[in-house]
Amino acid sequence: MRVWDIHVKHLCRKHLLGEHRELHGLWNILTKHGGKGGYSHHPETKRWIGKSKALYNRHEELVAEMTKRDYQHHSPLDKKLATGSADQKDFINTIKEQKVILKEKPCECFVEKHKK
């Protein structure tokens, strides 16, 4: 489970869509299951507790990038559930470390033009 903290324009198709899918799982744990469930003790889940507004904002950034790349989006989040802090300042890896992690993966993250 991972929600990146780097700008969405840098994500390849695999990581953009994968993060979107995982963000929905995280959103459900935090907003519908009261922070309980299979991944409720995962470090990624814990760093978003009390920050569903920030998670909602990240989702909207992902959706904007998906739309820009001509992907369809049919899974909006309920904005009424977006509460708490709008800022995410807790990181498992720093932004710099996240960039290194992604650059070392065999994908097209950080390629200027992403394609479907």
C-alpha positions as CSV (number, residue, x, y, z in Angstrom):
1,M,0.0,0.0,0.0
2,R,1.5,3.4,-1.0
3,V,0.3,6.9,-1.6
4,W,3.2,8.9,-3.0
5,D,3.9,12.4,-2.0
6,I,5.6,13.6,-5.3
7,H,3.7,15.5,-7.9
8,V,1.4,13.3,-9.9
9,K,2.8,14.4,-13.2
10,H,5.9,12.4,-12.5
11,L,4.0,9.1,-12.1
12,C,4.0,6.5,-14.9
13,R,0.7,4.9,-15.8
14,K,1.3,1.9,-13.5
15,H,2.0,4.1,-10.4
16,L,-0.7,6.7,-11.2
17,L,-3.5,4.1,-11.5
18,G,-2.0,1.9,-8.7
19,E,-1.9,4.8,-6.3
20,H,-5.5,5.7,-7.2
21,R,-6.7,2.2,-6.5
22,E,-4.8,2.0,-3.2
23,L,-6.0,5.4,-2.1
24,H,-9.6,4.2,-2.4
25,G,-8.8,1.3,-0.2
26,L,-7.2,3.6,2.3
27,W,-10.1,6.0,2.1
28,N,-12.5,3.2,2.9
29,I,-10.5,2.1,5.9
30,L,-10.4,5.6,7.3
31,T,-13.9,6.8,6.5
32,K,-16.1,3.8,6.3
33,H,-14.5,1.3,8.7
34,G,-13.5,3.6,11.5
35,G,-9.8,3.0,11.0
36,K,-10.3,-0.7,11.4
37,G,-9.6,-3.5,8.9
38,G,-6.8,-5.5,7.3
39,Y,-4.5,-2.5,6.7
40,S,-5.5,-0.3,9.6
41,H,-2.1,-0.8,11.4
42,H,-0.1,-0.3,8.2
43,P,2.3,2.7,8.4
44,E,0.7,4.2,5.3
45,T,-2.7,4.0,6.9
46,K,-1.5,5.5,10.2
47,R,0.1,8.5,8.6
48,W,-3.3,9.5,7.1
49,I,-5.3,9.3,10.3
50,G,-6.9,12.7,11.0
51,K,-6.0,13.8,7.5
52,S,-8.8,12.6,5.2
53,K,-9.0,16.1,3.8
54,A,-5.4,15.8,2.6
55,L,-6.1,12.4,1.3
56,Y,-9.2,13.7,-0.6
57,N,-7.0,16.5,-2.1
58,R,-4.4,13.9,-3.2
59,H,-7.2,11.9,-4.9
60,E,-8.4,15.0,-6.8
61,E,-4.8,15.6,-8.0
62,L,-4.7,12.0,-9.2
63,V,-8.0,12.4,-11.0
64,A,-6.9,15.6,-12.7
65,E,-3.8,13.8,-14.0
66,M,-5.8,10.8,-15.1
67,T,-8.2,13.1,-17.0
68,K,-5.3,14.9,-18.5
69,R,-4.0,11.5,-19.8
70,D,-7.5,10.7,-21.2
71,Y,-8.3,8.0,-18.6
72,Q,-11.9,7.6,-17.4
73,H,-12.7,8.2,-13.8
74,H,-15.9,6.9,-12.2
75,S,-15.1,6.6,-8.5
76,P,-15.4,10.0,-6.8
77,L,-14.9,10.3,-3.1
78,D,-17.6,11.8,-0.8
79,K,-16.2,15.3,0.0
80,K,-18.4,15.4,3.2
81,L,-16.1,12.8,4.6
82,A,-13.0,14.8,3.9
83,T,-12.2,16.2,7.4
84,G,-9.2,16.9,9.5
85,S,-6.0,18.4,8.2
86,A,-5.6,19.4,4.5
87,D,-1.9,19.0,4.8
88,Q,0.2,15.8,4.9
89,K,3.5,16.4,6.5
90,D,4.2,12.9,7.8
91,F,6.3,10.8,5.5
92,I,7.5,7.2,5.5
93,N,10.2,8.3,3.0
94,T,11.1,11.8,2.3
95,I,10.2,13.3,-1.1
96,K,13.8,13.0,-2.1
97,E,13.9,9.3,-1.1
98,Q,10.6,8.7,-3.0
99,K,12.0,10.1,-6.1
100,V,15.0,7.8,-5.9
101,I,12.8,4.8,-5.2
102,L,10.7,5.6,-8.3
103,K,13.7,6.3,-10.5
104,E,15.2,2.9,-9.6
105,K,12.0,1.1,-10.7
106,P,11.7,-0.3,-14.2
107,C,9.0,2.0,-15.3
108,E,8.4,5.4,-16.9
109,C,8.1,7.5,-13.8
110,F,9.7,10.9,-14.4
111,V,9.4,10.6,-18.2
112,E,8.0,13.9,-19.5
113,K,5.2,12.6,-21.7
114,H,3.1,9.7,-20.3
115,K,0.9,7.7,-22.6
116,K,-2.1,5.5,-22.0
